Amino acid sequence: MNVSQIQERITDKTRPVYTIRIASDLIGVSVHTLRMYESEGLILPRRTESQHRLYSQIDIERLQCIRIMIEEHGFNLAGIKAMMSMAPCWTIKGCSADDRNQCEAYNDALEPCWVVKTKADICSEADCTECPVYLEVTTCHNMKSFLKEHWKNA
């Protein structure tokens, strides 16, 4: 591996490197709380072959945003989830009318697209942890601008 490849790996914010224990320590919450956020669909940690959770720097930023929304703005998990579900993934992904009609993310306003079970053909085989919709709705400072930008085109 050459120097530029090493540098790229070090600076890749999407690379899952933090264990659940380290992530919980960085955010200042319990491991149980991180598991609850996952079960609510607010975070999608990657899994190792042995099913251990790993978090990326982007995941840590998303978790920081969740904590800020709860502690400083009084949101509950349902409110955060509803806000995340407002991202118009169908516009961002370029879904056809047929895709939209068969997709729960388009038809159900309470679940973010990465949580829904019935997805359009365009997303049926996709890895949601790599999707721009999931990756871009991560931090408090870009969530509002992200939603404004994409809702004007929806």
Secondary structure, DSSP 8 states (H G I E B T S, - for coil): --HHHHHHHHH-TTS--EEHHHHHHHHTS-HHHHHHHHHTTS---EE-TT--EEE-HHHHHHHHHHHHHHHTT---HHHHHHHHHTS-HHHHHT--HHHHHT-HHHH-TTS-TTT-SS--TTTTT--GGG-HHHHHS-SHHHHHHHHHHHHTT-
